[in-house]
Amino acid sequence: MTTLIYGATGGVGSALARSLVADGNAVHLVGRSAERLQALGDELNCGVTVGDVLDATLFPRAVAEAGATLHGLVYAVGSIALKPLGRTSDDDLLHDFRLNAMGAAQAIRAALPALKAAEHSSILLFSSVAAGLGFASHTSIAMAKGAVEALTRSAAAELAPKVRVNCIAPSLTRTPLAAHLIATEQIATSLAQMHPLQRLGEVDDMVSLAKFLLSGNAGWITGQVIAVDGGRSTLAGRR
């Protein structure tokens, strides 16, 4: 059972890959950094494809190298570029859309024959709490992740019943991507207190749900955007 993981050298992608392999599953990893990707591939004894998701030729190449049958597809690619709308250029908007939403659609499209070759398969995308809850300076990423959520529902409707499609929408999580937002423990503590559960997300919070959604145990779940956000998107919490 092979799962193709884009963004495999990121915090969530690499942790998910390790956890899947530890459970006896096969993975094929995709990422931009050849050195980091190959090191992870060697560690997990799995195949890798080096490339940038902004390059459309990556997707058919990654699928061809992953194999003719895929049981899972994970697009764990994201960005956190925060700017006021007035200082957000067209290039910024297009970059975030291509990276987050268009890349996810291209990854799915390229993998469809391999996903349909499996008896049952599962696609997992990643959104953000910012897509459903307005934050200042988040316009570009919120627009892009909102498109990811719409893609989740549309693809789930189109690909049912054989291929399931779901999405995880985290709040701020301790990953390398978010490191600049929580540069000091004082800042991290302040941001954690904005969540009803009074802490930031951890990679394992995402990985446990990701593995469930990819597995047969979630066989009656599709088209869902599931918040893993310490209650921030739905609860008033403490102010």
Secondary structure in CASP SS format (residue, H / E / C, confidence):
PFRMAT SS
TARGET T0000
AUTHOR 0000-0000-0000
METHOD secondary structure of the structure
MODEL  1
M C 1.00
T E 1.00
T E 1.00
L E 1.00
I E 1.00
Y E 1.00
G C 1.00
A C 1.00
T C 1.00
G C 1.00
G H 1.00
V H 1.00
G H 1.00
S H 1.00
A H 1.00
L H 1.00
A H 1.00
R H 1.00
S H 1.00
L H 1.00
V H 1.00
A H 1.00
D C 1.00
G C 1.00
N C 1.00
A E 1.00
V E 1.00
H E 1.00
L E 1.00
V E 1.00
G E 1.00
R C 1.00
S C 1.00
A H 1.00
E H 1.00
R H 1.00
L H 1.00
Q H 1.00
A H 1.00
L H 1.00
G H 1.00
D H 1.00
E H 1.00
L H 1.00
N C 1.00
C C 1.00
G E 1.00
V E 1.00
T E 1.00
V E 1.00
G C 1.00
D C 1.00
V C 1.00
L C 1.00
D C 1.00
A C 1.00
T C 1.00
L H 1.00
F H 1.00
P H 1.00
R H 1.00
A H 1.00
V H 1.00
A H 1.00
E H 1.00
A H 1.00
G C 1.00
A C 1.00
T C 1.00
L C 1.00
H C 1.00
G E 1.00
L E 1.00
V E 1.00
Y E 1.00
A C 1.00
V C 1.00
G C 1.00
S C 1.00
I C 1.00
A C 1.00
L C 1.00
K C 1.00
P C 1.00
L H 1.00
G H 1.00
R H 1.00
T C 1.00
S C 1.00
D H 1.00
D H 1.00
D H 1.00
L H 1.00
L H 1.00
H H 1.00
D H 1.00
F H 1.00
R H 1.00
L H 1.00
N H 1.00
A H 1.00
M H 1.00
G H 1.00
A H 1.00
A H 1.00
Q H 1.00
A H 1.00
I H 1.00
R H 1.00
A H 1.00
A H 1.00
L H 1.00
P H 1.00
A H 1.00
L H 1.00
K H 1.00
A H 1.00
A C 1.00
E C 1.00
H C 1.00
S E 1.00
S E 1.00
I E 1.00
L E 1.00
L E 1.00
F E 1.00
S C 1.00
S C 1.00
V H 1.00
A H 1.00
A H 1.00
G C 1.00
L C 1.00
G C 1.00
F C 1.00
A C 1.00
S C 1.00
H C 1.00
T H 1.00
S H 1.00
I H 1.00
A H 1.00
M H 1.00
A H 1.00
K H 1.00
G H 1.00
A H 1.00
V H 1.00
E H 1.00
A H 1.00
L H 1.00
T H 1.00
R H 1.00
S H 1.00
A H 1.00
A H 1.00
A H 1.00
E H 1.00
L H 1.00
A C 1.00
P C 1.00
K C 1.00
V E 1.00
R E 1.00
V E 1.00
N E 1.00
C E 1.00
I E 1.00
A E 1.00
P E 1.00
S C 1.00
L C 1.00
T E 1.00
R C 1.00
T C 1.00
P H 1.00
L H 1.00
A H 1.00
A H 1.00
H H 1.00
L H 1.00
I H 1.00
A C 1.00
T C 1.00
E H 1.00
Q H 1.00
I H 1.00
A H 1.00
T H 1.00
S H 1.00
L H 1.00
A H 1.00
Q C 1.00
M C 1.00
H C 1.00
P C 1.00
L C 1.00
Q C 1.00
R C 1.00
L C 1.00
G E 1.00
E C 1.00
V H 1.00
D H 1.00
D H 1.00
M H 1.00
V H 1.00
S H 1.00
L H 1.00
A H 1.00
K H 1.00
F H 1.00
L H 1.00
L H 1.00
S C 1.00
G H 1.00
N H 1.00
A H 1.00
G C 1.00
W C 1.00
I C 1.00
T C 1.00
G C 1.00
Q C 1.00
V E 1.00
I E 1.00
A E 1.00
V E 1.00
D C 1.00
G C 1.00
G C 1.00
R C 1.00
S C 1.00
T C 1.00
L C 1.00
A C 1.00
G C 1.00
R C 1.00
R C 1.00
END
